[in-house]
Amino acid sequence: MVPRMVGASTVNVGLLTDLHYDGSAAALNRLYGAVATLNAGGAKTLVVMGDLVNGNSEHHAKRLLREVSALCDAFKGTTYFMHGNHDLDHLTKAEFYNTLGCAGNASRFDFEAGGYRFICIDCNFTPEGEAYGIGNFEWERCAVPAEELDWLRGRMAASLNPVIILSHQRIDQPSRFSVQNVDEVRKTLSLAEKVTAVVQGHNHVDDLVRLDQTSYYTLSAHVDDAGPAMLELTPKGVRLIRDFQPPEKE
């Protein structure tokens, strides 16, 4: 049974994925506008779900990440960063977080918001279990390693609230944008009987798949002019608004 959500009010969580920020004026304005939109919509938390930058060297990638971090500093709530495969073309995972001013942050983590447990998983490993880093990988060959699946089972089991999973890569069904052990990951989520929704990126499309009583949402890319998404968390459930726009003030 999915546990009942604790809490009585609506909490908004903003989501951005696949920024592919390149330092151009268009990219700067797009991210600035997205953060302003989420602030106007009353988001309390922002999760940037990977592929933050398109760097062409270590120095360039770090410069772009610092610009992304500075733009996200304008968000009025709490911001969490996840890396995608592009963020690791010239950096290690530790260098990614160090550059964002989040030294020591883990590449997988969880947090509470609005009576839900958010679990952010890291799929940036080879099927053999080697961590992506400094371009030493093929982006179409990714997986969630056994050790992380054990961690995921533990976090879900410990949660007293329903769970929302965030992933850069797809974990719903086989594709070139999905982890290669997608069936094992889905089985892990299904057996927990706590997962209300999964939100994923990487594919640069909007998609919704309903599997094992769980909704799998794929978000289109910010770089392709997709607006920020908003998760409205209420006692009645989760509502995802793509290309969120705050209501106009009367």
N, C-alpha and C positions, 0 to 999 in steps of 0.2 A: 504494500500500500504506500502511495506517495504521502509523506507527512503533510499535515496542514500547516499553512503559512502562519507565522506569528506576526501580528501587526494589524493596524486598522487603516492606515493611510496609504495613498499612492506615492511611490518613490520612483523617480525617473533615472535611468542609467543610459548614458549616451555611448554610442559605438561608432568607431571609424576604422576602416580597414583599407589596406592597399593604397596608401598615400603616394608611394613612389615619388616622394618629394625630390625635386631636382634643383631647387634654389631659384627657379625662375619667378618672375613677378606673378605669373598666373598661379603657380603652385602656392606661393606665399598668400596671395589674396584668397585662394580657395580654402586653405586651412584656417586663416584668420576668420573668414566668414562662417565656417563650420563651428568653430569654438564659440563665436558670438551667438550663433543660433542655439546651441545647446545651453549657453548661459541664459538666454532669453526664455528658453523652455523649462527652466528650473531643474535641469539635470544636477544630481548630487554627486554622480560618479561618471568618469569618462574612462573607457578602455580603448586604447589604440591597438588594433589586433594584428599588427605585423605588416611587413613590407613598407616600413616607414620611408626609406630613402632608396634612391638609385645612385649609388656612388660609383666612381670609376677608379678609386684608389683608397687606401686607408685614410690618408689625410682628408680627401674629399668627402668620404662617407662620414667621418667624424664631424667635419664642419656642417654638413647637412643635418646630422642628428642634433647638433647643438641648436641649429635654427628651429628645428621641429620642437625641441624641448622648450625654447623660449616662447614660441607661439602658443604652445599648450599651457604655459604658465599663466596665461590669461584666463584659463578655465577656473571657475570659482569653487569647484568642488575638488574631490580627490581624483588624480589621474594615475592610471596603471598602463604600463607599456608591455606589449608582447612583441617578440621579434618574429619576422618571417624569413624565408629563405634568402630574399634579396638583401636583407640587412646583414647577412653573414657572408656576402661575396668577398669582402675585404677585412672583416673583423671576426673575432671570436665572440661567443655569447657574453663573456665577462667584459670585453671591451665595449660591446653594445651598451650594456647597462652602465658601465663606468662613464661613458661619454654623455649619457643622458642625466648624469648626476645621481644615479641610483646604484652606486657601487655596492656590491654584495647581494643585490637582489637575485632571487632564484628565477630560472627560466620557466618554472612551473610554480603556480601559487594559487591561493584561494582567499576569498574575502566574503563578508556578509554585506548584503544590501537589501533593504525592503523586505526582510523576512525570508530571503533566499540565500543559499550558499552558492556563490559563483566559483567554479573551478576552471582555471585557465591552464590548459595542457600545452606541452611542448612536443610537436611532431617533427622537429627538425633534427632527425637522426636517420642514419642509413638503416636499411633492413637488418644489417649486421650489428646494430646498436652503437655505431660510432657517431658522436655529435658532429653536426654541421659546423663548419668554421673556416674562414678565410678562403672560401671558394672550393674547398676540398670535398665536393659533393656533386651529385646530379639531382636537380630539383624534382624530377619525376620519380626518384627512388627515396621514399621517406617512410617512416614507421614510428609507432609509439613503442619504445622498448619495454621488455618484460618488467624491468624494475620500476618504470614509471606506471605501468598498469597496476602493479601492487600498491604503489603510492595512491593512485586514483581510487582503488577499491577501499583503501583505508580512509581517505578523506570523505568519500560518499557514505561509508558506514558510520562515521563519526558525526555526520550532520543530522541535526534534529529538524532541519528545514528542508523543503524541496530544493533540488539542485538544478542549476543552469550551467552548462558546459560551454566554454569559449575555446575555439581552436582556429589557428590560421588555416591549416589544410582541412580539406573535407574528410569527414569520418562517417558519412552516411551510406555511401554505396561506391562500388569500384569505379574509378576513372583515373585519368592521368593526373588529376588534381587531388587525389585522395591518398591516404596512407595505404601502404601495401597490405597491412594486417587489419584492414577495415572491418572484416567480419569479427575478428577477436575483440576489437575495440567496441563495436556495437553490442556484442554479447555481454561485455563487461558492464556497459551502461544499462542494458536491459535487465540483467540479474539484480542490479541494485534496487530497482523499483522506486527510485526517487527522482529520476531525471525528467524534469518538465519540458526543457527545451535545450537544443544545441544551436549555437550560432557560429558560423564559420565564414571564411573569406577565400582568398587565393584564386578563385575561379573567375572573378570579375563578371559575375552574373547574379541576378536575383533569382532565387529558387526556394521552393518549399517542398519538403518531402516528409510524409508522416510514416514513421516506422516504429514498431514495437511500442505503440502508445506515446511516442515522443515526437515532437515537431523539430525537424532539422531545417534551420533557416540559413541560406547562403546569401551573403550581402554582396552587392556590386561594388566596384572599386571607386574610391574617392578620386583617384587620378582620372577616371572617366566621367567626372562631374556628378557622381552620385552624392547626394546630400548625406548628412549624418543620420544614422538610425537611432531611434529612441525605444528603449524597453520600458514600458509602463508596468510596474509591479504593484499589484493590488491584492487584497484578500481573496478576490475571485479568480485570480490567475495572472498570466503574462500576456501583454499585448505588444507586438513589435510594430513600430511605425517606421517604414523606410522613407528616405528623403523627408525627414521630419521638418516641419515648419511650425513655429509657435503660433498660437492663435492671435489674431490682430486685436489690439486693445481698442475698446470702444471709446 
